[in-house]
């Protein structure tokens, strides 16, 4: 049965095809190359929401959700070449401080020990004293050029390893979820089929894959917040304020949201209550301490330094009045006061 495929180019609708063959033929003409090179990217794209890059452009392929889910099941049951691969990968905290790295960045450049593809899932097992699977990450760029790689010396414990790392090939990964569970220790993994130690990347299949995956249900870095918060419109030019790394950090966000919930702590807006399922778990996170007061080496406290706010309140917190930013308390008082004024005016007018 034919399935419609929508092609999105750089976030804009490009073409609506009636099936994958028509989509491939369109790209053949659009990009002036053979259609056969597009079948796999289109399938992986609509099944796993994996983008396809051609020169400087990003293409996304979208099919009805039920169609994508059914095809995903078929690919994985048949172990098809387009099925997303799942890996178990070791990380040595005595060489590289992965916990601190993910506490600061949502994506990292990781050693490409095997031929990871875009969309592959890596479960990172932290060795040393921890000996647990702690992180689920997604490959967002299977192979990146060495000169494009950011070697952050800050997180390398072993300086000799850091120097050696400059010679590696790299994969770019983004953090999907973090879990700290006793059920994911090395001993437990062996009960579900792991043989030996985790000394290098290994493909996860069968019972062990299903067991590990069952503990990771969130996606911490997708759909929650934008790159920037609109501040104001002035003389036709949009001024913006960048959301800082502490507001974007997925682990800090998760712990903040676990503590406060996903309701705006200023105006009480809950997106799911207001918009239904599309608003589930949507919220911005605001960093309370001004950036100029943060010293180098600062470690964010997700409960005392961050607070969930809606995009409107977030924008107002980043906008100055008489040269000063409003505090959480001041903005909350402003909303309460304005609401009372509206109620009084409504009673007077009636």
C-alpha positions in Angstrom: 0.0 0.0 0.0 1.4 3.4 -1.0 2.2 5.8 1.8 2.4 9.6 1.4 5.8 11.2 2.1 6.2 14.9 2.9 9.5 16.5 2.1 10.7 19.4 4.3 13.7 21.5 3.3 15.2 23.7 5.9 11.9 23.7 7.9 9.8 24.7 4.8 7.5 22.4 2.8 9.1 21.4 -0.4 7.0 18.6 -1.9 4.3 16.1 -1.0 4.8 12.7 -2.6 2.2 9.9 -2.8 4.9 7.3 -2.0 8.6 6.8 -1.5 9.2 6.2 -5.2 7.8 9.6 -6.1 9.7 11.2 -3.3 13.0 9.7 -4.7 12.2 10.8 -8.3 11.5 14.3 -7.1 14.8 14.5 -5.3 16.6 13.1 -8.3 15.4 16.1 -10.3 15.7 18.6 -7.5 19.3 17.6 -6.6 20.4 16.5 -10.1 21.6 13.0 -9.0 20.4 9.4 -9.2 17.2 8.6 -7.4 18.6 5.3 -6.0 20.8 7.1 -3.4 17.6 8.6 -1.8 15.6 5.5 -0.9 17.5 4.6 2.2 17.7 8.2 3.6 14.0 8.7 2.9 13.1 5.5 4.7 15.3 6.1 7.7 14.1 9.7 7.7 10.4 9.1 8.0 10.8 6.0 10.2 13.2 7.5 12.8 12.9 11.2 12.1 16.5 11.3 10.9 17.4 14.4 8.8 19.3 14.1 5.5 21.9 16.7 4.6 22.9 17.7 1.1 25.5 20.4 0.9 24.3 23.1 3.3 20.6 22.1 3.3 18.7 19.9 5.7 15.9 17.6 4.4 13.3 15.8 6.5 10.9 13.2 5.4 7.5 12.7 7.2 4.9 10.0 6.9 1.7 9.4 8.9 2.6 8.3 12.4 1.0 4.8 12.0 2.8 4.2 8.8 6.2 5.1 10.4 5.5 2.9 13.4 4.5 -0.1 11.4 7.6 0.2 9.1 9.8 0.7 12.1 8.5 -2.6 13.6 9.1 -4.4 10.3 12.7 -3.1 9.9 13.6 -4.0 13.4 12.0 -7.5 13.4 13.9 -8.3 10.1 17.1 -6.7 11.3 17.0 -4.7 8.1 19.9 -2.5 7.0 17.8 0.6 7.6 16.8 -0.4 11.1 18.2 1.8 13.8 21.1 0.1 15.5 21.5 0.1 19.2 24.9 0.0 20.9 26.4 -0.5 24.3 29.4 1.7 24.7 31.9 2.0 27.6 33.1 5.3 29.1 36.0 5.5 31.6 35.4 8.3 34.1 39.1 8.1 35.1 40.0 9.3 31.6 37.1 11.5 30.6 34.6 13.2 33.0 31.4 12.4 31.1 29.1 13.5 33.9 30.6 17.0 34.0 30.5 17.2 30.2 26.8 16.3 30.0 26.1 18.7 32.9 27.3 21.5 30.6 26.6 20.4 27.0 23.7 18.7 25.4 25.8 17.3 22.6 29.4 15.9 22.6 31.9 14.6 20.0 32.6 11.0 20.7 35.2 8.6 19.5 34.0 6.8 16.4 35.1 3.3 17.3 32.7 1.7 14.9 30.8 3.0 11.8 27.9 4.7 13.7 25.1 6.0 11.4 22.9 9.0 12.0 20.0 7.9 14.2 21.9 5.1 16.0 21.3 4.9 19.7 24.2 4.5 22.1 23.7 3.4 25.8 26.8 4.6 27.6 28.1 2.3 30.4 30.3 4.3 32.9 33.0 2.1 34.3 35.3 2.8 37.3 33.5 3.0 40.6 30.1 3.6 38.9 29.7 0.4 36.7 26.2 1.3 35.4 24.6 2.2 32.1 23.9 5.9 32.8 23.2 7.7 29.5 21.2 7.2 26.3 22.4 9.2 23.4 21.5 9.5 19.7 24.0 9.9 16.9 23.2 13.1 15.1 26.3 13.1 12.8 27.9 9.7 12.1 31.2 11.0 11.0 32.6 14.5 11.5 35.8 15.9 10.2 38.6 16.1 12.7 39.2 19.8 12.2 35.5 20.4 13.0 35.8 18.6 16.3 35.9 20.5 19.5 38.4 18.9 21.8 37.4 20.2 25.2 40.4 19.7 27.5 38.3 20.7 30.6 36.8 17.2 30.9 39.8 15.1 30.2 41.2 13.6 33.4 44.1 11.9 31.6 46.1 14.6 29.7 48.0 12.0 27.6 44.6 10.6 26.5 43.5 14.1 25.5 46.5 14.5 23.3 45.9 11.1 21.7 42.2 11.9 21.2 43.1 14.6 18.6 44.0 11.9 16.2 40.7 10.1 16.4 37.7 10.1 14.1 34.5 11.4 15.8 30.8 11.0 15.9 28.5 13.7 17.2 26.0 12.6 19.8 23.2 14.3 21.7 22.0 13.4 25.1 18.5 11.8 25.1 18.1 10.6 28.7 20.0 10.0 32.0 19.2 7.3 34.5 20.8 6.2 37.7 19.4 2.7 38.5 20.8 -0.3 40.4 19.1 -2.5 37.7 21.6 -1.3 35.2 24.8 -2.5 36.9 27.2 -4.8 35.2 26.0 -7.7 37.4 22.4 -7.1 36.3 23.3 -6.8 32.6 24.9 -10.3 32.8 21.6 -11.7 34.1 20.0 -10.5 30.8 22.5 -11.9 28.4 25.7 -9.8 28.6 28.8 -11.9 28.3 32.1 -10.8 29.7 33.1 -7.2 30.3 32.2 -4.0 28.3 35.6 -3.2 26.8 34.4 -1.7 23.5 31.3 -0.9 21.6 28.9 -3.8 21.2 25.7 -4.1 19.3 22.7 -4.6 21.5 20.0 -7.1 20.4 17.3 -9.3 21.8 16.5 -9.5 25.5 19.5 -7.4 26.7 18.5 -4.5 24.3 14.9 -4.6 25.4 15.9 -4.7 29.1 18.3 -1.7 28.8 15.8 0.3 26.7 13.0 -0.2 29.2 14.7 2.1 31.7 15.0 5.1 29.4 11.7 6.8 28.5 12.4 10.5 28.2 13.9 12.7 25.5 15.6 15.6 27.3 16.7 17.7 24.4 13.9 17.7 21.9 11.0 20.1 21.7 11.2 21.8 25.1 12.9 25.1 24.3 14.2 27.3 21.5 17.7 28.6 20.8 16.6 32.1 21.7 13.9 34.0 23.6 12.3 36.9 21.6 12.8 40.1 23.6 11.1 42.8 21.7 10.4 44.3 18.2 12.1 47.6 17.6 12.1 49.7 14.4 11.5 46.5 12.4 14.5 44.7 13.8 14.0 41.7 16.2 16.2 41.9 19.2 16.9 38.5 20.8 18.5 37.2 24.0 20.3 33.9 23.8 19.2 31.2 26.2 22.4 30.4 28.2 23.9 27.0 28.5 22.5 26.5 32.0 19.0 26.9 30.8 19.6 24.5 27.8 21.5 21.8 29.7 19.3 18.7 29.6 20.3 17.1 32.9 19.9 20.4 34.8 16.5 20.9 33.1 15.4 17.4 34.0 16.2 17.8 37.7 14.6 21.2 37.8 11.4 19.9 36.2 11.4 16.8 38.4 11.3 19.2 41.4 8.9 21.9 40.2 6.9 20.2 37.6 6.1 21.7 34.1 3.8 24.5 35.2 5.0 28.1 34.9 6.1 29.2 38.3 5.1 32.8 37.6 1.7 32.7 35.8 0.7 29.1 36.5 0.3 28.2 32.8 0.3 24.4 32.2 0.7 23.7 28.4 -0.9 20.3 28.5 -4.0 21.6 30.4 -4.3 24.5 27.9 -3.4 22.8 24.6 -3.9 19.1 25.2 -1.4 16.4 24.3 0.7 18.6 22.1 1.7 20.7 25.2 2.7 17.7 27.3 6.0 18.4 29.2 6.6 21.6 27.3 8.1 24.4 29.4 11.1 26.8 29.3 13.6 26.9 32.2 15.0 30.2 33.4 18.4 30.7 35.0 17.8 33.0 38.0 21.4 34.2 38.5 22.5 36.9 36.0 25.3 35.7 33.7 27.7 38.4 34.8 27.5 37.1 38.4 28.6 33.6 37.4 32.2 32.8 37.9 34.3 30.3 35.9 33.9 26.8 37.2 30.4 27.5 38.4 28.2 24.4 38.9 24.5 24.9 38.4 22.1 23.9 41.2 19.0 22.8 39.2 16.6 23.5 42.1 17.9 26.8 43.5 19.3 28.3 40.2 16.7 27.2 37.7 12.9 27.6 37.5 10.3 26.5 35.0 8.6 29.4 33.2 6.4 29.8 30.1 7.9 31.4 27.0 6.0 34.7 27.6 7.2 35.0 31.2 10.7 33.9 30.1 10.9 36.7 27.6 9.7 39.3 30.2 12.4 38.1 32.6 15.0 38.8 29.9 13.7 42.3 29.2 14.9 45.3 31.1 12.8 48.0 32.7 14.5 51.2 33.6 17.8 49.4 33.0 17.1 46.5 35.3 15.7 43.0 34.8 12.5 42.1 36.7 12.9 39.4 39.4 10.7 36.3 39.6 8.8 37.9 42.5 8.4 41.3 40.8 7.0 39.7 37.6 4.6 37.6 39.6 3.4 40.7 41.5 3.0 42.5 38.2 0.7 39.8 36.8 -1.4 39.6 40.0 -1.7 43.4 40.1 -2.7 43.7 36.4 -5.2 40.9 36.8 -6.8 42.7 39.7 -7.0 45.9 37.7 -8.7 44.1 34.8 -11.2 42.6 37.2 -12.0 46.0 38.8 -12.3 47.7 35.4 -14.6 44.9 34.3 -16.9 45.3 37.3 -16.9 49.1 36.9 -17.8 49.0 33.2 -20.6 46.4 33.9 
